[in-house]
Amino acid sequence: MSSVRNVFRIPELRNKILFTIFIIALYRLGAHVPVPGISIDQVKRLQDSAGSNGIVGFLNLFSGGALTQFAVFALGILPYITASIIMQLLTVVIPKLEQWSKDGAVGQKKITQWTRYLAIALGVMQAATYSYIFHNGGRGLLGRNAGGADFDLFDGRFTLGRVSLVVLTMVGGVAIVMWMGELITQRGIGNGMSILIFTNVVSRLPYEGSRIRQSKGNVLFVVILAIVVAMIVAIVIMENGQRRIPVQFAKRMVGRRMYGGQSTYIPLKVNQAGVVPIIFASSVLNFPVLLSNVLPTGARQWINNNLVTGDNLWYILIYGLMIIFFTYFYTAISFDPVQQADSIRKQGGFILGIRPGAPTVAYLQRLLNRITLPGAVFITTIALVPSFFLFVFNLSNFGFAGTSILIAVGVALETMKQIDSQLMMRNYDGFLEGSATRRRPQLTR
């Protein structure tokens, strides 16, 4: 509580936190305002029919339940996340984007601008697709336990003008969400996009918990709650886990001054890829479900029985292998040993015991491969916990709790570290430091 009081004693930090809360409140308001041109009664039927484990369940995780309400912010932050991932992958392939990424703030500004354009384009495609699918009952997006999905959100008035109004409203919601995220980043606390994702995820957790308690009783609910607490502890440990590679910089004379000679380290996180592999694997696994309506009857039946929900061994096996694959894939893209070794060499540094050049590249690559394996196994285990409960306890409403907790804890830790840095700059205790290591201002004569 003393750390909380310290936060609100600093006017600048207090204003940032209050501004962030204000933007979050506006964002949650937009997640409950339905778009014009649809039937409210049909929206209620959609909410009653939507399962927690179909594609709608996954998309609701990133929209905070706004998709089943067909709200203004129904698409949420997912188009921007997808656009950011695509741009990051294209940076490795397209030389122009790679050059921009090396141009500092100017190049990053250009990449951000093109990411916004791509997010708007993806928003148009997704809004048009959801409008058509939910006009036809939403088949292919709901779980197997969704019941009869024979609703029509447009209530038989599927005209060009009405669809255009719905699409424009939802795409406008995407633009507003991106603007809100940037406002939080500039004037609030933490990364704006991450804060909005955190808000969506946390807003779904009480609802999912109440569904488990109502369907399976208090005993199983307490057991699951204890497991969730254990998962949070494990995630905190893994998120803070890193391998520190010591780097020594040689001394050099510039004019009459001596530079260099200090030691530092390169931190390699155990979970280098974060939650991105889970998003990749879920998106790829949901793609055949979207195409199931145009496939032969046998293939459609196999997909509906094995890929729609996580209560079978095929789903668990395929999903787990894809997460491990995308973990290695994304880690290889986000951390380039060749570029890192070249950067160390240009700054006059070297890894202790390793010669510069090719030996440094080989050392970093070998170390990266070894440290990625426990991270991949960990996030796969976290992501498959809901599927395990679906399979063992025959739950149909567990949702995406593993992914939810992984995202929530990761964003919370990063935000708390930023608040800590602000407090320590002013000689206050941070949340993560504790009162035992209280910092006092040093008096100088």
C-alpha positions in Angstrom: 0.0 0.0 0.0 2.9 2.3 0.6 3.9 1.8 -3.1 0.4 2.7 -4.2 0.5 5.9 -2.1 3.9 6.8 -3.6 2.4 6.4 -7.1 -0.4 9.0 -6.4 2.1 11.4 -4.7 3.7 12.0 -8.0 1.5 14.3 -10.0 2.9 13.3 -13.4 2.6 9.6 -12.7 -0.9 10.0 -11.2 -2.1 11.9 -14.2 -0.8 9.1 -16.5 -2.5 6.4 -14.6 -5.8 8.3 -14.4 -5.6 9.0 -18.2 -5.0 5.3 -18.9 -8.1 4.4 -16.8 -10.2 6.9 -18.6 -9.2 5.5 -22.0 -9.9 2.0 -20.8 -13.4 3.0 -19.6 -14.1 4.5 -23.1 -12.8 1.4 -24.7 -15.1 -0.9 -22.7 -18.0 1.4 -23.4 -17.5 1.0 -27.2 -17.3 -2.8 -26.7 -20.9 -2.8 -25.5 -22.5 -0.4 -28.1 -23.9 -2.5 -31.0 -23.3 -1.4 -34.6 -26.4 0.1 -36.4 -28.3 -2.0 -38.9 -28.5 -5.3 -37.0 -31.2 -7.0 -35.0 -30.6 -6.8 -31.2 -32.7 -9.9 -30.7 -30.5 -11.9 -33.0 -27.4 -10.6 -31.2 -28.8 -12.1 -28.0 -29.3 -15.4 -29.8 -25.7 -15.2 -31.0 -24.5 -14.8 -27.4 -26.5 -17.7 -26.2 -25.4 -20.0 -29.1 -21.7 -19.1 -29.1 -19.5 -21.7 -27.5 -16.2 -20.9 -25.7 -14.1 -23.1 -27.8 -14.9 -22.3 -31.4 -13.3 -19.5 -33.4 -15.7 -17.1 -31.8 -14.3 -18.1 -28.4 -10.7 -17.3 -29.5 -11.8 -14.0 -31.2 -13.8 -13.0 -28.1 -10.5 -13.2 -26.1 -9.0 -10.3 -28.1 -12.3 -8.3 -28.3 -13.4 -8.6 -24.7 -16.7 -10.2 -25.7 -17.5 -7.4 -28.2 -17.7 -9.8 -31.2 -20.7 -11.8 -29.9 -22.3 -8.4 -29.2 -21.4 -7.2 -32.7 -20.3 -3.9 -31.1 -18.5 -1.0 -32.6 -15.2 -2.4 -31.3 -16.2 -6.0 -32.3 -12.9 -6.4 -34.2 -10.9 -5.1 -31.3 -7.2 -4.8 -31.5 -6.8 -8.1 -33.5 -6.4 -6.5 -37.0 -3.6 -4.3 -35.7 -1.9 -7.3 -34.0 -2.1 -9.4 -37.2 -0.8 -6.4 -39.2 2.1 -5.9 -36.8 3.1 -9.6 -37.1 2.8 -9.6 -40.9 5.0 -6.4 -41.1 7.6 -8.0 -38.8 7.7 -11.1 -41.0 7.9 -9.0 -44.2 10.8 -7.0 -42.7 13.0 -10.1 -43.1 11.9 -10.7 -46.8 11.5 -7.2 -48.3 14.8 -5.2 -48.4 13.0 -1.8 -48.3 11.3 -2.7 -45.0 14.6 -4.0 -43.6 16.3 -0.7 -44.5 13.5 1.2 -42.7 14.0 -1.0 -39.6 17.6 0.1 -39.5 16.9 3.8 -40.0 16.0 4.5 -36.4 13.0 6.6 -35.4 12.3 7.8 -39.0 12.2 4.3 -40.4 10.1 3.0 -37.5 7.6 5.8 -38.1 7.2 4.7 -41.8 6.7 1.0 -40.7 4.1 2.1 -38.1 2.2 4.1 -40.8 2.1 1.1 -43.2 1.1 -1.1 -40.3 -2.0 1.1 -39.8 -2.9 0.9 -43.4 -2.6 -2.9 -43.4 -4.7 -3.0 -40.2 -7.5 -1.0 -41.8 -7.4 -3.3 -44.9 -7.6 -6.4 -42.7 -10.4 -4.7 -40.8 -12.4 -4.3 -43.9 -11.9 -7.9 -44.9 -12.8 -9.2 -41.5 -15.9 -7.0 -41.1 -17.2 -8.0 -44.5 -16.5 -11.7 -43.8 -18.2 -11.7 -40.3 -21.2 -9.8 -41.8 -21.7 -12.5 -44.4 -21.1 -15.5 -42.1 -23.3 -14.2 -39.3 -26.0 -13.5 -41.9 -25.9 -17.2 -42.7 -26.1 -18.3 -39.1 -22.4 -18.2 -38.2 -21.7 -21.8 -39.1 -18.0 -22.6 -39.0 -17.2 -20.1 -36.3 -19.0 -21.6 -33.4 -18.1 -24.6 -31.3 -19.7 -28.0 -31.5 -21.7 -27.3 -28.4 -23.2 -24.1 -29.9 -26.6 -25.7 -30.7 -28.6 -24.8 -33.7 -27.0 -21.8 -35.3 -29.9 -20.6 -37.5 -29.9 -16.9 -36.6 -29.5 -13.9 -38.9 -28.0 -10.7 -37.5 -29.5 -8.7 -40.4 -32.9 -10.3 -39.8 -33.5 -10.9 -43.5 -32.4 -7.3 -44.6 -29.0 -8.2 -46.0 -28.7 -5.2 -48.4 -25.6 -3.5 -49.8 -26.4 -0.2 -47.9 -26.9 -2.0 -44.6 -23.8 -4.1 -44.9 -21.7 -1.1 -46.0 -22.9 0.7 -42.8 -22.0 -2.2 -40.6 -18.6 -2.6 -42.2 -17.8 1.1 -42.1 -18.8 1.3 -38.4 -16.6 -1.7 -37.5 -13.6 -0.5 -39.5 -14.0 2.9 -37.9 -13.9 1.1 -34.5 -10.6 -0.4 -35.5 -9.2 3.0 -36.3 -10.4 4.4 -33.0 -8.9 1.5 -31.1 -5.5 2.1 -32.7 -5.8 5.8 -31.8 -6.6 4.9 -28.2 -3.7 2.6 -28.0 -1.3 5.2 -29.2 -2.8 7.8 -26.8 -2.1 5.4 -23.9 1.5 4.9 -25.1 2.1 8.7 -25.5 0.2 10.1 -22.5 -0.5 7.1 -20.3 1.4 4.3 -18.7 2.7 1.2 -20.4 2.3 0.1 -24.0 -1.1 1.1 -25.3 -1.9 -1.9 -27.5 -0.8 -4.3 -24.7 -3.0 -2.5 -22.2 -6.0 -2.8 -24.4 -5.3 -6.6 -24.9 -4.9 -6.9 -21.2 -8.3 -5.2 -20.7 -10.0 -7.6 -23.1 -8.5 -10.6 -21.5 -9.2 -9.7 -17.9 -12.8 -8.7 -18.7 -13.5 -12.3 -19.9 -12.0 -14.1 -16.9 -14.9 -13.5 -14.3 -17.5 -14.6 -17.0 -15.6 -17.8 -17.8 -15.2 -18.6 -14.1 -18.9 -18.1 -13.3 -19.8 -20.5 -16.1 -17.5 -23.2 -14.7 -18.9 -22.7 -11.2 -22.5 -22.9 -12.4 -22.0 -25.9 -14.6 -19.6 -28.0 -12.4 -20.1 -26.8 -8.9 -17.8 -25.2 -6.2 -15.4 -28.0 -5.7 -14.1 -28.2 -9.3 -14.1 -24.4 -9.4 -11.8 -24.2 -6.3 -9.5 -26.8 -7.9 -9.3 -24.9 -11.1 -8.7 -21.6 -9.2 -5.8 -23.2 -7.3 -4.3 -24.4 -10.6 -4.7 -20.9 -12.1 -2.8 -19.4 -9.1 0.0 -22.0 -9.7 0.0 -21.1 -13.4 0.4 -17.4 -12.5 3.4 -18.1 -10.3 5.0 -20.3 -13.0 4.4 -17.6 -15.7 6.0 -14.9 -13.5 9.1 -17.0 -13.0 9.4 -17.9 -16.7 8.7 -14.4 -17.9 11.5 -13.0 -15.7 13.8 -15.9 -16.6 16.7 -15.0 -18.9 20.2 -16.1 -19.9 22.7 -13.2 -19.6 25.6 -13.4 -22.1 28.6 -11.4 -20.8 30.1 -8.9 -23.3 33.4 -7.1 -22.8 34.2 -3.8 -24.6 37.8 -3.0 -25.4 39.4 0.3 -24.4 40.1 2.8 -27.1 41.5 6.4 -27.2 39.4 9.1 -28.8 41.4 12.3 -28.7 42.6 12.6 -25.1 39.9 10.5 -23.6 39.7 6.8 -23.0 36.4 5.1 -23.9 35.2 1.5 -23.4 36.5 -1.1 -21.1 33.2 -1.7 -19.3 31.4 -5.0 -19.1 27.7 -5.6 -19.9 25.5 -8.5 -20.9 22.9 -9.5 -23.6 19.7 -10.7 -22.0 18.1 -13.7 -23.7 14.6 -14.4 -22.4 13.5 -17.9 -21.9 10.2 -17.1 -23.5 11.6 -14.9 -26.3 8.5 -15.2 -28.5 5.9 -14.4 -25.9 2.3 -15.2 -26.8 2.8 -14.8 -30.6 3.2 -18.5 -31.3 -0.2 -19.2 -29.7 -1.8 -16.6 -31.9 -0.2 -18.0 -35.0 -1.1 -21.6 -34.2 -4.7 -20.7 -33.3 -5.1 -18.7 -36.5 -3.7 -21.5 -38.7 -5.7 -24.2 -36.9 -8.9 -22.2 -37.3 -8.4 -21.7 -41.1 -9.6 -25.2 -42.1 -12.7 -24.6 -40.0 -13.5 -21.5 -42.0 -13.1 -23.5 -45.2 -15.1 -26.6 -44.0 -18.3 -25.5 -45.7 -16.7 -25.8 -49.2 -14.9 -29.1 -48.5 -16.2 -32.7 -49.2 -18.5 -34.2 -46.6 -15.9 -36.5 -45.1 -13.3 -33.8 -44.7 -15.9 -31.4 -43.2 -17.0 -34.0 -40.7 -13.4 -34.8 -39.6 -12.7 -31.1 -39.2 -15.8 -30.5 -37.1 -15.0 -33.5 -34.9 -11.3 -32.9 -34.3 -10.4 -29.2 -35.0 -13.4 -27.1 -33.7 -12.9 -27.8 -29.9 -10.1 -28.9 -27.8 -11.7 -32.0 -26.2 -9.9 -34.6 -28.3 -6.3 -35.9 -28.7 -6.0 -34.8 -32.3 -6.6 -31.2 -31.5 -4.2 -31.3 -28.5 -1.4 -33.0 -30.6 -1.7 -30.7 -33.6 -2.1 -27.6 -31.6 0.9 -28.4 -29.4 3.3 -29.2 -32.3 2.3 -26.0 -34.1 3.0 -23.9 -31.0 6.5 -25.4 -30.7 7.1 -24.9 -34.4 6.0 -21.2 -34.4 8.0 -20.6 -31.2 11.2 -21.5 -33.0 10.1 -19.7 -36.2 9.3 -16.4 -34.5 12.3 -16.5 -32.2 14.6 -17.0 -35.3 13.0 -13.9 -36.9 13.0 -11.6 -33.8 16.6 -12.4 -32.8 19.2 -12.6 -35.6 22.6 -13.9 -34.3 24.4 -12.6 -37.4 23.1 -9.1 -36.9 23.8 -9.2 -33.1 27.4 -10.5 -33.6 28.0 -7.8 -36.2 26.6 -5.1 -33.8 28.9 -6.3 -31.0 31.9 -6.3 -33.3 31.2 -2.7 -34.6 31.1 -1.4 -31.0 34.4 -3.0 -30.2 33.1 -5.7 -28.0 33.4 -9.4 -27.7 31.8 -12.3 -25.8 34.2 -13.6 -23.1 35.9 -16.8 -24.3 34.5 -16.5 -27.9 36.3 -15.0 -30.9 34.5 -12.3 -32.9 32.9 -13.2 -36.2 31.7 -16.6 -37.2 32.4 -18.2 -33.8 30.2 -15.6 -32.1 27.4 -16.3 -34.5 27.6 -20.0 -33.9 27.7 -19.5 -30.2 24.6 -17.3 -30.2 22.8 -19.6 -32.5 23.5 -22.7 -30.4 22.6 -20.8 -27.2 19.4 -19.5 -28.7 18.3 -23.0 -29.8 19.0 -24.4 -26.4 17.1 -21.7 -24.5 14.1 -21.7 -26.9 13.2 -25.3 -26.1 12.1 -24.8 -22.5 10.3 -21.7 -23.5 8.4 -23.5 -26.3 7.5 -26.4 -24.0 6.3 -24.0 -21.3 4.0 -21.9 -23.5 2.7 -25.1 -25.1 1.8 -26.4 -21.7 0.1 -23.2 -20.7 -1.9 -23.1 -23.9 -3.0 -26.8 -23.6 -4.2 -26.5 -20.0 -7.8 -25.6 -21.2 -7.7 -28.6 -23.7 -6.6 -30.9 -20.9 -9.6 -29.9 -18.7 -11.9 -30.2 -21.6 -10.7 -33.7 -22.3 -10.5 -34.9 -18.6 -13.3 -33.2 -16.9 -15.7 -32.9 -19.9 -15.9 -29.1 -19.6 -17.4 -27.1 -22.4 -17.0 -23.6 -21.0 -13.3 -23.4 -19.9 -12.5 -20.9 -22.6 -8.9 -19.9 -23.4 -7.7 -19.5 -19.8 -4.1 -20.5 -20.4 -3.6 -18.0 -23.1 -5.6 -15.4 -21.2 -3.4 -15.7 -18.1 -0.2 -15.7 -20.1 -1.2 -12.5 -21.8 -2.5 -10.8 -18.6 0.5 -11.7 -16.5 3.0 -10.7 -19.2 1.4 -7.3 -19.8 1.0 -6.7 -16.0 4.7 -7.4 -15.4 5.8 -5.0 -18.2 3.5 -2.2 -16.9 4.6 -2.7 -13.3 8.3 -2.5 -14.4 7.5 0.9 -16.1 5.8 2.2 -13.0 8.8 0.9 -10.9 11.2 2.8 -13.1 9.2 6.0 -12.7 9.2 5.6 -8.9 12.9 4.8 -8.6 13.8 7.9 -10.6 12.2 9.9 -7.8 13.8 7.8 -5.0 10.7 5.9 -4.1 10.2 2.2 -3.6 8.9 0.2 -6.5 6.2 -2.5 -6.5 8.8 -5.2 -7.4 11.5 -4.1 -5.1 9.8 -4.2 -1.7 10.4 -2.2 1.5 13.5 -4.1 2.4 15.5 -2.4 -0.3 14.2 1.1 0.3 16.2 3.7 -1.7 17.0 7.0 -0.1 18.3 10.1 -1.8 22.1 10.5 -1.5 23.3 13.7 0.0 26.4 15.3 -1.6 28.5 18.1 -0.2 
